[in-house]
Amino acid sequence: MDTLTSMLDGFGVVLEPVNLLYCLIGVVIGMLVGVLPGLGPAATIAILLPLTFGIEPVTAIIMLAGIFYGAQYGGTITSVLLRLPGEASSVVTVFDGHAMAREGRAGTALGIAAIGSFVGGTVSIVALSVVAPLVAGFALGFGPPEYTVLALLGILLVATVGNGGRVKALVAAGVGLLLATVGRDTFTGAERFTFDTLALADGLDFVPIAMGLFGLGEILHSLEERHRAPSGPLKVSNTWPSRADLRRSSGAIGRGSVIGFVLGVLPGGGATLSSMAAYALEKRRSRTPERFGTGAVEGVAAPETANNAAATSSFIPLLTLGIPANATMAIIFGALLIQGVPPGPQLVSEEPELFWGVINSMYIGNILLLIMSIPLVGLFVRILRVRPTILAPITVLITLVGVYTVRNSIFDIGLVIAFGLLGYLMKKTGFEPGPLVLAFVLGSLLESSLRRSMLLFDGDVAGFATRPISGTLLLLLIAVLLVPLVRMLLARRAGRAPAPAPERQDTRV
């Protein structure tokens, strides 16, 4: 009863005019941040952190939370229209979202993304309110062995999101894992693949890699193709999803909500892993997996629903355990400490107005996001009407400026150019950049978790099977490995089976 009373009081807090205003400000800033490639929510929240000093704690956290989940949809806009994922969680949206835009269905892609984000966020908020203590207790059981197997499972699923074949996807993923090792070893301090360059001592950043591979690489390839075979301007129509699109994507939205909520709670998982897992699941269970990567609406609905659900559920370990699930949550964690509010189990009982005010503000924020995004779809789609000779230089300028603003580094601009050339060569040779980027994101989690696990088990790899959660995930990993092999063997056996002999007709009279 006390929980219900506190929840209702939380609605009273968020409906105060000043809190509603800052919720709106946070969502708008989040959308703008998502649209600008390179300037992610973590950097934006860090920049705005000093501005929260003179604001009430609940008001400040409501605004910062709005920036976080608002940026998840904003990143969709550039992924669909410009093939530039501003965030790691938007990488898989590029595959089918941009393909739909090329077919003149950009409005449909953005509309489905908005609806999926709203549904995923709302489902995650309801689940957060009801089962937060139980889920937080489950997440507390995750240690280095569990993260190791989870990262391996995610990298294995990388092979399902590439469109250039499994072998090429795994090769690209291997390159991504290699790039993740560049920099100073966090355990020994030894430098790896830095070539005595101080700029590489801290490793490679996600933004230059993603912007180079997907931004400059795509521009170079598309300009070459346009030079060989000039095409007319893209036709854009259907700025609202049809009933068939809504019906086809309804299952993907439902499954993406569940996947996003569960994986968002896990530190190290978050929006990136959940969007990838949701996309991989939809492609695996589809009867026509070859449609994915060529404009399947489920390929947009699933990851966009999952990453928004994960963005919401990542507040569970932060608010109830004091454990930030990702970089953005770590900055919000610092904002709470600055405000004199230590997050943790005592937050629910000692600061119920802040706890429930922040949670309930997400209901209002998701409604505001849906109200703003759907009418603005037509405005976003107009970007495609700009001539390529104008759009390409603008895209390059946005990419370089966005990359430079992250760390104010000229070296990062050089990295963007280098990875742009790599992305162009990969496109020419049939390799997809998506598996490389996703493996790079998961590589640091895999290495640190594996090495900690080996220290924990004294070098005995059998220890992974002795823990309940890691053992269960290991069985799932083995099943994912064996299912394609079993299917291949069954297909070969069916192909070798002798054809049945034709029945002899009785010619007797």
Secondary structure, DSSP 8 states (H G I E B T S, - for coil): -HHHHHHHHHHHHHTSHHHHHHHHHHHHHHHHHHHSTT--HHHHHHHHGGGGTTS-HHHHHHHHHHHHHHHHHHHHHHHHHTS--SSGGGHHHHHHHHHHHHTT-HHHHHHHHHHHHHHHHHHHHHHHHHHHHHHHHHHHT--HHHHHHHHHHHHHHHHHH-SS-HHHHHHHHHHHHHHHT-EE-TTT--EES-TT-GGGTT---HHHHHIIIIIIHHHHHHHHHHHHS----------S--HHHHHHHHHHHHHHHHHHHHHHHSTTTHHHHHHHHHHHHHHHH-S-GGGTTS--THHHHHHHHHHHHHHHHTHHHHHHH----SHHHHHHHHHHHHTT---SHHHHHH-HHHHHHHHHHHHHHHHHHHHHHTTTHHHHHGGGGS-HHHHHHHHHHHHHHHHHHHH--HHHHHHHHHHHHHHHHHHHTT--HHHHHHHHHHHHHHHHHHHHHHHHTTT-TTHHHHSHHHHHHHHHHHHHHHHHHHHHHHHHHHHHS------------
